[in-house]
Amino acid sequence: MPKRDRPVAELTNIGPTIARRLRKVGIETRGDLDRVGPAKVFQRVCAEYPRETISVCYYLYSLEGALRDRHWDAIGAKQKARLREEAGID
Protein backbone atom coordinates (compact mmCIF):
# COMPACT_ATOMS: atom_id res chain seq x y z
CA MET A 1 0.00 0.00 0.00
CA PRO A 2 1.44 3.40 -0.93
CA LYS A 3 2.40 5.52 2.07
CA ARG A 4 -0.19 8.22 1.24
CA ASP A 5 -2.99 5.64 1.22
CA ARG A 6 -2.29 4.31 4.72
CA PRO A 7 -5.38 4.66 6.93
CA VAL A 8 -4.94 7.14 9.77
CA ALA A 9 -5.46 4.37 12.33
CA GLU A 10 -2.17 2.78 11.17
CA LEU A 11 -0.07 5.93 11.65
CA THR A 12 2.34 6.63 14.49
CA ASN A 13 0.68 8.41 17.46
CA ILE A 14 -2.86 7.76 16.23
CA GLY A 15 -4.94 5.66 18.59
CA PRO A 16 -8.54 4.57 18.11
CA THR A 17 -10.14 7.72 19.55
CA ILE A 18 -8.04 10.11 17.48
CA ALA A 19 -8.53 7.96 14.35
CA ARG A 20 -12.30 7.98 14.84
CA ARG A 21 -12.32 11.75 15.30
CA LEU A 22 -10.11 12.27 12.26
CA ARG A 23 -12.43 10.20 10.10
CA LYS A 24 -15.37 12.23 11.40
CA VAL A 25 -13.73 15.44 10.09
CA GLY A 26 -12.89 13.89 6.71
CA ILE A 27 -9.34 12.67 7.32
CA GLU A 28 -9.22 9.02 6.28
CA THR A 29 -5.61 8.55 5.12
CA ARG A 30 -2.09 9.85 5.58
CA GLY A 31 -2.52 11.64 2.26
CA ASP A 32 -5.58 13.49 3.58
CA LEU A 33 -3.63 14.56 6.66
CA ASP A 34 -0.69 15.72 4.55
CA ARG A 35 -2.93 17.62 2.11
CA VAL A 36 -4.88 19.49 4.81
CA GLY A 37 -2.00 19.83 7.28
CA PRO A 38 -1.81 19.15 11.02
CA ALA A 39 -2.83 22.67 12.13
CA LYS A 40 -6.01 22.78 10.03
CA VAL A 41 -6.92 19.22 10.99
CA PHE A 42 -6.45 20.15 14.66
CA GLN A 43 -8.79 23.13 14.12
CA ARG A 44 -11.38 20.86 12.48
CA VAL A 45 -11.29 18.44 15.40
CA CYS A 46 -11.61 21.28 17.93
CA ALA A 47 -14.59 22.70 15.99
CA GLU A 48 -16.25 19.28 15.83
CA TYR A 49 -15.86 18.74 19.60
CA PRO A 50 -16.35 22.23 21.10
CA ARG A 51 -17.29 20.97 24.57
CA GLU A 52 -14.16 18.87 24.96
CA THR A 53 -10.63 19.86 25.81
CA ILE A 54 -8.50 18.76 22.87
CA SER A 55 -4.94 18.29 24.07
CA VAL A 56 -2.34 20.04 21.94
CA CYS A 57 0.26 17.35 22.50
CA TYR A 58 -2.07 14.44 21.81
CA TYR A 59 -3.60 16.00 18.73
CA LEU A 60 -1.60 18.79 17.10
CA TYR A 61 1.84 17.35 17.80
CA SER A 62 0.66 13.79 17.23
CA LEU A 63 -0.62 14.72 13.79
CA GLU A 64 2.75 16.20 12.85
CA GLY A 65 4.48 13.14 14.26
CA ALA A 66 2.17 10.89 12.24
CA LEU A 67 3.36 12.58 9.04
CA ARG A 68 7.00 12.21 10.11
CA ASP A 69 6.55 8.69 11.52
CA ARG A 70 7.94 9.72 14.91
CA HIS A 71 6.65 10.11 18.45
CA TRP A 72 4.94 13.45 19.07
CA ASP A 73 7.46 14.36 21.77
CA ALA A 74 10.31 14.08 19.26
CA ILE A 75 9.01 17.10 17.37
CA GLY A 76 11.42 19.96 18.07
CA ALA A 77 10.52 23.11 19.99
CA LYS A 78 10.66 25.30 16.86
CA GLN A 79 8.31 22.98 15.00
CA LYS A 80 5.93 22.85 17.95
CA ALA A 81 5.91 26.65 18.12
CA ARG A 82 5.22 26.88 14.37
CA LEU A 83 2.36 24.38 14.66
CA ARG A 84 0.80 26.31 17.56
CA GLU A 85 1.04 29.53 15.57
CA GLU A 86 -0.54 27.93 12.49
CA ALA A 87 -3.34 26.50 14.64
CA GLY A 88 -3.96 29.86 16.34
CA ILE A 89 -2.80 28.72 19.77
CA ASP A 90 -0.89 31.13 22.08
MMTF fields as JSON, N, C-alpha, C and O atoms, coordinates in Angstrom:
{
  "mmtfVersion": "1.0.0",
  "mmtfProducer": "UNKNOWN",
  "numBonds": 359,
  "numAtoms": 360,
  "numGroups": 90,
  "numChains": 1,
  "numModels": 1,
  "chainsPerModel": [1],
  "groupsPerChain": [90],
  "chainIdList": ["A"],
  "bondAtomList": [4, 2, 8, 6, 12, 10, 16, 14, 20, 18, 24, 22, 28, 26, 32, 30, 36, 34, 40, 38, 44, 42, 48, 46, 52, 50, 56, 54, 60, 58, 64, 62, 68, 66, 72, 70, 76, 74, 80, 78, 84, 82, 88, 86, 92, 90, 96, 94, 100, 98, 104, 102, 108, 106, 112, 110, 116, 114, 120, 118, 124, 122, 128, 126, 132, 130, 136, 134, 140, 138, 144, 142, 148, 146, 152, 150, 156, 154, 160, 158, 164, 162, 168, 166, 172, 170, 176, 174, 180, 178, 184, 182, 188, 186, 192, 190, 196, 194, 200, 198, 204, 202, 208, 206, 212, 210, 216, 214, 220, 218, 224, 222, 228, 226, 232, 230, 236, 234, 240, 238, 244, 242, 248, 246, 252, 250, 256, 254, 260, 258, 264, 262, 268, 266, 272, 270, 276, 274, 280, 278, 284, 282, 288, 286, 292, 290, 296, 294, 300, 298, 304, 302, 308, 306, 312, 310, 316, 314, 320, 318, 324, 322, 328, 326, 332, 330, 336, 334, 340, 338, 344, 342, 348, 346, 352, 350, 356, 354],
  "bondOrderList": [1, 1, 1, 1, 1, 1, 1, 1, 1, 1, 1, 1, 1, 1, 1, 1, 1, 1, 1, 1, 1, 1, 1, 1, 1, 1, 1, 1, 1, 1, 1, 1, 1, 1, 1, 1, 1, 1, 1, 1, 1, 1, 1, 1, 1, 1, 1, 1, 1, 1, 1, 1, 1, 1, 1, 1, 1, 1, 1, 1, 1, 1, 1, 1, 1, 1, 1, 1, 1, 1, 1, 1, 1, 1, 1, 1, 1, 1, 1, 1, 1, 1, 1, 1, 1, 1, 1, 1, 1],
  "groupList": [{"groupName": "MET", "atomNameList": ["N", "CA", "C", "O"], "elementList": ["N", "C", "C", "O"], "formalChargeList": [0, 0, 0, 0], "bondAtomList": [1, 0, 2, 1, 3, 2], "bondOrderList": [1, 1, 2], "singleLetterCode": "M", "chemCompType": "L-PEPTIDE LINKING"}, {"groupName": "PRO", "atomNameList": ["N", "CA", "C", "O"], "elementList": ["N", "C", "C", "O"], "formalChargeList": [0, 0, 0, 0], "bondAtomList": [1, 0, 2, 1, 3, 2], "bondOrderList": [1, 1, 2], "singleLetterCode": "P", "chemCompType": "L-PEPTIDE LINKING"}, {"groupName": "LYS", "atomNameList": ["N", "CA", "C", "O"], "elementList": ["N", "C", "C", "O"], "formalChargeList": [0, 0, 0, 0], "bondAtomList": [1, 0, 2, 1, 3, 2], "bondOrderList": [1, 1, 2], "singleLetterCode": "K", "chemCompType": "L-PEPTIDE LINKING"}, {"groupName": "ARG", "atomNameList": ["N", "CA", "C", "O"], "elementList": ["N", "C", "C", "O"], "formalChargeList": [0, 0, 0, 0], "bondAtomList": [1, 0, 2, 1, 3, 2], "bondOrderList": [1, 1, 2], "singleLetterCode": "R", "chemCompType": "L-PEPTIDE LINKING"}, {"groupName": "ASP", "atomNameList": ["N", "CA", "C", "O"], "elementList": ["N", "C", "C", "O"], "formalChargeList": [0, 0, 0, 0], "bondAtomList": [1, 0, 2, 1, 3, 2], "bondOrderList": [1, 1, 2], "singleLetterCode": "D", "chemCompType": "L-PEPTIDE LINKING"}, {"groupName": "VAL", "atomNameList": ["N", "CA", "C", "O"], "elementList": ["N", "C", "C", "O"], "formalChargeList": [0, 0, 0, 0], "bondAtomList": [1, 0, 2, 1, 3, 2], "bondOrderList": [1, 1, 2], "singleLetterCode": "V", "chemCompType": "L-PEPTIDE LINKING"}, {"groupName": "ALA", "atomNameList": ["N", "CA", "C", "O"], "elementList": ["N", "C", "C", "O"], "formalChargeList": [0, 0, 0, 0], "bondAtomList": [1, 0, 2, 1, 3, 2], "bondOrderList": [1, 1, 2], "singleLetterCode": "A", "chemCompType": "L-PEPTIDE LINKING"}, {"groupName": "GLU", "atomNameList": ["N", "CA", "C", "O"], "elementList": ["N", "C", "C", "O"], "formalChargeList": [0, 0, 0, 0], "bondAtomList": [1, 0, 2, 1, 3, 2], "bondOrderList": [1, 1, 2], "singleLetterCode": "E", "chemCompType": "L-PEPTIDE LINKING"}, {"groupName": "LEU", "atomNameList": ["N", "CA", "C", "O"], "elementList": ["N", "C", "C", "O"], "formalChargeList": [0, 0, 0, 0], "bondAtomList": [1, 0, 2, 1, 3, 2], "bondOrderList": [1, 1, 2], "singleLetterCode": "L", "chemCompType": "L-PEPTIDE LINKING"}, {"groupName": "THR", "atomNameList": ["N", "CA", "C", "O"], "elementList": ["N", "C", "C", "O"], "formalChargeList": [0, 0, 0, 0], "bondAtomList": [1, 0, 2, 1, 3, 2], "bondOrderList": [1, 1, 2], "singleLetterCode": "T", "chemCompType": "L-PEPTIDE LINKING"}, {"groupName": "ASN", "atomNameList": ["N", "CA", "C", "O"], "elementList": ["N", "C", "C", "O"], "formalChargeList": [0, 0, 0, 0], "bondAtomList": [1, 0, 2, 1, 3, 2], "bondOrderList": [1, 1, 2], "singleLetterCode": "N", "chemCompType": "L-PEPTIDE LINKING"}, {"groupName": "ILE", "atomNameList": ["N", "CA", "C", "O"], "elementList": ["N", "C", "C", "O"], "formalChargeList": [0, 0, 0, 0], "bondAtomList": [1, 0, 2, 1, 3, 2], "bondOrderList": [1, 1, 2], "singleLetterCode": "I", "chemCompType": "L-PEPTIDE LINKING"}, {"groupName": "GLY", "atomNameList": ["N", "CA", "C", "O"], "elementList": ["N", "C", "C", "O"], "formalChargeList": [0, 0, 0, 0], "bondAtomList": [1, 0, 2, 1, 3, 2], "bondOrderList": [1, 1, 2], "singleLetterCode": "G", "chemCompType": "PEPTIDE LINKING"}, {"groupName": "PHE", "atomNameList": ["N", "CA", "C", "O"], "elementList": ["N", "C", "C", "O"], "formalChargeList": [0, 0, 0, 0], "bondAtomList": [1, 0, 2, 1, 3, 2], "bondOrderList": [1, 1, 2], "singleLetterCode": "F", "chemCompType": "L-PEPTIDE LINKING"}, {"groupName": "GLN", "atomNameList": ["N", "CA", "C", "O"], "elementList": ["N", "C", "C", "O"], "formalChargeList": [0, 0, 0, 0], "bondAtomList": [1, 0, 2, 1, 3, 2], "bondOrderList": [1, 1, 2], "singleLetterCode": "Q", "chemCompType": "L-PEPTIDE LINKING"}, {"groupName": "CYS", "atomNameList": ["N", "CA", "C", "O"], "elementList": ["N", "C", "C", "O"], "formalChargeList": [0, 0, 0, 0], "bondAtomList": [1, 0, 2, 1, 3, 2], "bondOrderList": [1, 1, 2], "singleLetterCode": "C", "chemCompType": "L-PEPTIDE LINKING"}, {"groupName": "TYR", "atomNameList": ["N", "CA", "C", "O"], "elementList": ["N", "C", "C", "O"], "formalChargeList": [0, 0, 0, 0], "bondAtomList": [1, 0, 2, 1, 3, 2], "bondOrderList": [1, 1, 2], "singleLetterCode": "Y", "chemCompType": "L-PEPTIDE LINKING"}, {"groupName": "SER", "atomNameList": ["N", "CA", "C", "O"], "elementList": ["N", "C", "C", "O"], "formalChargeList": [0, 0, 0, 0], "bondAtomList": [1, 0, 2, 1, 3, 2], "bondOrderList": [1, 1, 2], "singleLetterCode": "S", "chemCompType": "L-PEPTIDE LINKING"}, {"groupName": "HIS", "atomNameList": ["N", "CA", "C", "O"], "elementList": ["N", "C", "C", "O"], "formalChargeList": [0, 0, 0, 0], "bondAtomList": [1, 0, 2, 1, 3, 2], "bondOrderList": [1, 1, 2], "singleLetterCode": "H", "chemCompType": "L-PEPTIDE LINKING"}, {"groupName": "TRP", "atomNameList": ["N", "CA", "C", "O"], "elementList": ["N", "C", "C", "O"], "formalChargeList": [0, 0, 0, 0], "bondAtomList": [1, 0, 2, 1, 3, 2], "bondOrderList": [1, 1, 2], "singleLetterCode": "W", "chemCompType": "L-PEPTIDE LINKING"}],
  "groupTypeList": [0, 1, 2, 3, 4, 3, 1, 5, 6, 7, 8, 9, 10, 11, 12, 1, 9, 11, 6, 3, 3, 8, 3, 2, 5, 12, 11, 7, 9, 3, 12, 4, 8, 4, 3, 5, 12, 1, 6, 2, 5, 13, 14, 3, 5, 15, 6, 7, 16, 1, 3, 7, 9, 11, 17, 5, 15, 16, 16, 8, 16, 17, 8, 7, 12, 6, 8, 3, 4, 3, 18, 19, 4, 6, 11, 12, 6, 2, 14, 2, 6, 3, 8, 3, 7, 7, 6, 12, 11, 4],
  "groupIdList": [1, 2, 3, 4, 5, 6, 7, 8, 9, 10, 11, 12, 13, 14, 15, 16, 17, 18, 19, 20, 21, 22, 23, 24, 25, 26, 27, 28, 29, 30, 31, 32, 33, 34, 35, 36, 37, 38, 39, 40, 41, 42, 43, 44, 45, 46, 47, 48, 49, 50, 51, 52, 53, 54, 55, 56, 57, 58, 59, 60, 61, 62, 63, 64, 65, 66, 67, 68, 69, 70, 71, 72, 73, 74, 75, 76, 77, 78, 79, 80, 81, 82, 83, 84, 85, 86, 87, 88, 89, 90],
  "secStructList": [7, 7, 4, 4, 4, 1, 5, 4, 4, 4, 1, 6, 6, 7, 7, 2, 2, 2, 2, 2, 2, 2, 2, 2, 6, 6, 7, 7, 5, 2, 2, 2, 2, 2, 2, 2, 7, 2, 2, 2, 2, 2, 2, 2, 2, 2, 2, 2, 7, 6, 6, 1, 7, 7, 7, 6, 0, 0, 0, 0, 0, 2, 2, 2, 2, 2, 2, 2, 6, 1, 7, 4, 4, 4, 1, 7, 2, 2, 2, 2, 2, 2, 2, 2, 2, 2, 2, 6, 7, 7],
  "xCoordList": [0.848, 0.0, 0.895, 1.792, 0.654, 1.444, 1.29, 0.233, 2.366, 2.399, 1.221, 0.627, 0.882, -0.191, -1.556, -2.455, -1.7, -2.992, -3.184, -4.238, -2.162, -2.294, -3.426, -3.488, -4.316, -5.379, -4.794, -3.753, -5.458, -4.941, -4.748, -3.838, -5.573, -5.463, -4.145, -3.764, -3.437, -2.166, -0.963, 0.171, -1.178, -0.07, 0.45, -0.281, 1.715, 2.344, 1.542, 1.087, 1.368, 0.679, -0.842, -1.499, -1.412, -2.857, -3.53, -3.451, -4.194, -4.942, -6.371, -6.735, -7.181, -8.544, -9.422, -10.208, -9.302, -10.142, -9.764, -10.635, -8.476, -8.044, -8.413, -8.895, -8.2, -8.534, -10.021, -10.393, -10.859, -12.302, -12.661, -13.474, -12.042, -12.32, -11.777, -12.402, -10.643, -10.106, -11.033, -11.314, -11.501, -12.431, -13.696, -14.25, -14.145, -15.366, -15.198, -16.17, -13.964, -13.728, -13.142, -12.6, -13.257, -12.888, -11.448, -10.99, -10.729, -9.338, -9.283, -9.315, -9.2, -9.217, -7.824, -7.568, -6.923, -5.614, -4.49, -4.724, -3.261, -2.09, -2.071, -1.699, -2.468, -2.519, -3.472, -3.17, -4.63, -5.584, -4.947, -5.059, -4.278, -3.629, -2.543, -2.432, -1.757, -0.693, -1.269, -0.76, -2.311, -2.934, -3.516, -3.33, -4.216, -4.876, -3.881, -3.917, -3.005, -2.003, -2.444, -3.627, -1.494, -1.812, -2.564, -3.497, -2.186, -2.826, -4.297, -5.146, -4.603, -6.005, -6.825, -7.995, -6.213, -6.921, -7.221, -8.326, -6.249, -6.455, -7.629, -8.479, -7.685, -8.789, -10.126, -11.13, -10.141, -11.378, -11.859, -13.043, -10.919, -11.293, -11.822, -12.831, -11.157, -11.614, -13.014, -13.85, -13.27, -14.585, -15.661, -16.803, -15.293, -16.248, -16.595, -17.686, -15.665, -15.857, -15.678, -14.749, -16.543, -16.349, -16.456, -15.934, -17.106, -17.286, -16.176, -16.171, -15.237, -14.156, -12.842, -12.622, -11.979, -10.627, -9.807, -9.647, -9.299, -8.503, -7.04, -6.575, -6.333, -4.94, -4.039, -4.053, -3.261, -2.343, -1.343, -1.101, -0.76, 0.265, -0.331, 0.29, -1.51, -2.068, -2.766, -3.108, -2.985, -3.6, -2.653, -2.146, -2.405, -1.6, -0.219, 0.182, 0.5, 1.841, 1.787, 2.652, 0.792, 0.658, 0.407, 0.89, -0.339, -0.616, 0.661, 0.912, 1.46, 2.75, 3.655, 4.314, 3.681, 4.476, 4.01, 4.823, 2.713, 2.173, 2.715, 3.039, 2.813, 3.358, 4.844, 5.34, 5.548, 6.998, 7.351, 8.52, 6.356, 6.547, 7.48, 8.431, 7.176, 7.941, 7.008, 5.944, 7.431, 6.654, 6.437, 7.314, 5.267, 4.942, 5.939, 6.173, 6.527, 7.457, 8.814, 9.627, 9.049, 10.307, 10.258, 11.25, 9.125, 9.012, 9.728, 9.448, 10.63, 11.424, 10.611, 9.49, 11.193, 10.517, 10.125, 9.041, 10.984, 10.658, 9.452, 8.56, 9.437, 8.314, 7.025, 5.962, 7.114, 5.928, 5.407, 4.198, 6.307, 5.907, 5.241, 4.228, 5.804, 5.223, 3.824, 2.908, 3.666, 2.364, 1.333, 0.205, 1.728, 0.797, 0.39, -0.776, 1.344, 1.042, 0.074, -0.907, 0.338, -0.535, -1.946, -2.928, -2.034, -3.342, -4.042, -5.188, -3.355, -3.957, -3.94, -4.81, -2.955, -2.804, -1.677, -0.629, -1.861, -0.891, -1.176, -0.448],
  "yCoordList": [-1.18, 0.0, 1.246, 1.365, 2.168, 3.403, 4.15, 4.122, 4.818, 5.522, 6.49, 6.57, 7.223, 8.223, 7.579, 8.213, 6.313, 5.638, 4.931, 4.348, 4.983, 4.31, 4.935, 6.159, 4.127, 4.661, 5.35, 4.937, 6.391, 7.142, 6.255, 6.498, 5.243, 4.367, 3.603, 3.093, 3.509, 2.784, 3.697, 3.218, 4.987, 5.932, 6.035, 5.797, 6.389, 6.625, 7.675, 8.655, 7.485, 8.407, 8.388, 9.033, 7.684, 7.755, 6.517, 5.418, 6.734, 5.656, 5.632, 6.427, 4.728, 4.566, 5.812, 6.114, 6.531, 7.718, 8.812, 9.407, 9.075, 10.106, 9.687, 10.514, 8.439, 7.96, 8.158, 8.608, 7.82, 7.98, 9.46, 9.798, 10.324, 11.754, 12.305, 13.171, 11.823, 12.269, 11.869, 12.673, 10.641, 10.197, 11.048, 11.356, 11.423, 12.233, 13.603, 14.176, 14.131, 15.436, 15.289, 16.245, 14.091, 13.886, 13.494, 13.555, 13.095, 12.674, 11.158, 10.62, 10.48, 9.018, 8.407, 7.315, 9.115, 8.551, 9.528, 10.698, 9.011, 9.853, 10.963, 12.096, 10.645, 11.645, 12.78, 13.942, 12.452, 13.491, 14.407, 15.631, 13.797, 14.563, 15.467, 16.629, 14.952, 15.724, 16.878, 17.997, 16.615, 17.624, 18.778, 19.94, 18.466, 19.492, 20.139, 21.349, 19.332, 19.827, 19.687, 19.835, 19.401, 19.154, 20.303, 20.049, 21.541, 22.668, 22.788, 22.989, 22.666, 22.775, 21.576, 21.718, 20.401, 19.218, 19.392, 19.089, 19.876, 20.15, 21.116, 20.9, 22.163, 23.131, 22.463, 22.746, 21.585, 20.863, 20.017, 20.014, 19.3, 18.439, 19.293, 18.947, 20.388, 21.284, 21.817, 21.898, 22.178, 22.696, 21.612, 21.895, 20.394, 19.279, 18.886, 18.381, 19.118, 18.736, 19.965, 20.0, 20.966, 22.234, 22.12, 22.977, 21.104, 20.974, 20.172, 19.998, 19.685, 18.87, 19.624, 20.449, 19.33, 19.864, 18.956, 17.766, 19.529, 18.764, 19.078, 20.188, 18.117, 18.293, 18.598, 17.885, 19.661, 20.041, 18.927, 18.577, 18.37, 17.348, 16.089, 15.481, 15.682, 14.442, 14.6, 13.599, 15.798, 15.998, 16.739, 16.142, 17.997, 18.79, 18.179, 17.956, 17.912, 17.351, 15.913, 15.496, 15.168, 13.789, 13.738, 12.834, 14.692, 14.719, 14.996, 14.367, 15.932, 16.205, 14.975, 14.607, 14.354, 13.14, 12.016, 11.238, 11.931, 10.894, 11.078, 10.099, 12.315, 12.578, 12.255, 11.837, 12.448, 12.21, 10.801, 10.415, 10.039, 8.692, 8.713, 7.937, 9.635, 9.724, 10.119, 10.697, 9.795, 10.111, 11.617, 12.398, 12.023, 13.448, 14.248, 15.422, 13.637, 14.36, 14.588, 15.373, 13.907, 14.079, 15.259, 15.561, 15.913, 17.103, 18.234, 18.482, 18.909, 19.958, 21.162, 21.377, 21.941, 23.113, 24.129, 24.708, 24.349, 25.3, 24.828, 25.611, 23.54, 22.981, 23.048, 23.354, 22.768, 22.854, 24.288, 24.514, 25.242, 26.654, 27.037, 27.737, 26.584, 26.88, 26.277, 26.92, 25.045, 24.383, 25.143, 25.357, 25.551, 26.308, 27.618, 28.01, 28.282, 29.531, 29.277, 30.005, 28.258, 27.93, 27.563, 27.852, 26.929, 26.502, 27.622, 27.463, 28.754, 29.865, 29.69, 30.21, 28.96, 28.724, 29.599, 29.672, 30.267, 31.131, 32.573, 33.43],
  "zCoordList": [0.0, 0.0, 0.0, 0.835, -0.928, -0.93, 0.39, 1.019, 0.795, 2.074, 2.231, 3.306, 1.17, 1.24, 1.498, 2.049, 1.093, 1.22, 2.562, 2.814, 3.424, 4.721, 5.527, 5.647, 6.079, 6.929, 8.156, 8.666, 8.626, 9.772, 10.992, 11.785, 11.159, 12.329, 12.362, 13.416, 11.236, 11.167, 11.375, 11.385, 11.54, 11.648, 13.075, 14.037, 13.195, 14.489, 15.258, 14.668, 16.544, 17.464, 17.382, 18.199, 16.442, 16.231, 16.817, 16.267, 17.952, 18.589, 18.076, 17.208, 18.606, 18.105, 18.25, 17.352, 19.352, 19.549, 18.558, 17.924, 18.426, 17.482, 16.057, 15.283, 15.703, 14.354, 14.061, 12.977, 15.025, 14.84, 14.628, 13.768, 15.424, 15.296, 13.98, 13.368, 13.55, 12.261, 11.121, 10.232, 11.148, 10.101, 10.111, 9.056, 11.29, 11.396, 10.734, 10.241, 10.722, 10.09, 8.68, 8.125, 8.11, 6.71, 6.45, 5.309, 7.48, 7.317, 7.452, 8.559, 6.32, 6.277, 6.136, 6.641, 5.446, 5.116, 5.45, 5.754, 5.384, 5.581, 4.542, 4.847, 3.32, 2.258, 2.582, 2.311, 3.165, 3.583, 4.622, 4.541, 5.601, 6.662, 6.087, 6.479, 5.175, 4.549, 3.728, 3.788, 2.974, 2.106, 2.913, 2.554, 3.995, 4.81, 5.773, 5.994, 6.336, 7.276, 8.718, 9.027, 9.609, 11.016, 11.698, 12.461, 11.444, 12.127, 11.747, 12.615, 10.465, 10.025, 10.491, 10.846, 10.491, 10.986, 12.475, 12.925, 13.234, 14.661, 14.837, 15.701, 14.038, 14.123, 13.812, 14.465, 12.823, 12.484, 13.658, 13.995, 14.275, 15.404, 16.556, 17.17, 16.849, 17.925, 17.627, 18.527, 16.377, 15.991, 16.096, 16.456, 15.784, 15.834, 17.272, 17.534, 18.2, 19.605, 20.501, 21.309, 20.376, 21.104, 22.619, 23.331, 23.121, 24.567, 25.233, 26.452, 24.429, 24.964, 24.901, 24.014, 25.85, 25.813, 24.898, 25.167, 23.828, 22.869, 23.15, 22.893, 23.667, 24.075, 22.881, 21.878, 23.006, 21.941, 21.671, 20.516, 22.724, 22.498, 21.891, 21.019, 22.325, 21.812, 20.481, 19.852, 20.038, 18.726, 17.792, 16.842, 18.028, 17.101, 16.881, 15.739, 17.942, 17.804, 17.288, 16.517, 17.703, 17.228, 15.733, 15.051, 15.224, 13.789, 13.005, 11.977, 13.488, 12.847, 12.936, 11.962, 14.093, 14.257, 13.346, 12.849, 13.129, 12.239, 10.826, 10.153, 10.377, 9.045, 8.967, 7.92, 10.067, 10.105, 10.566, 10.543, 10.98, 11.52, 12.728, 12.817, 13.665, 14.905, 16.047, 15.83, 17.259, 18.449, 18.535, 18.166, 19.023, 19.072, 19.895, 19.607, 20.91, 21.77, 21.102, 21.59, 19.996, 19.262, 18.292, 17.627, 18.212, 17.367, 18.098, 19.271, 17.436, 18.074, 18.519, 18.059, 19.419, 19.99, 18.915, 18.983, 17.934, 16.856, 16.062, 15.736, 15.758, 15.0, 15.817, 15.276, 17.101, 17.952, 17.999, 17.946, 18.096, 18.118, 16.8, 16.798, 15.677, 14.365, 14.243, 13.73, 14.713, 14.663, 15.493, 15.049, 16.711, 17.563, 16.886, 16.932, 16.267, 15.568, 14.414, 14.258, 13.612, 12.489, 12.952, 12.268, 14.114, 14.637, 15.415, 15.837, 15.605, 16.336, 17.831, 18.53, 18.334, 19.767, 20.272, 19.631, 21.405, 22.078, 21.858, 22.36]
}
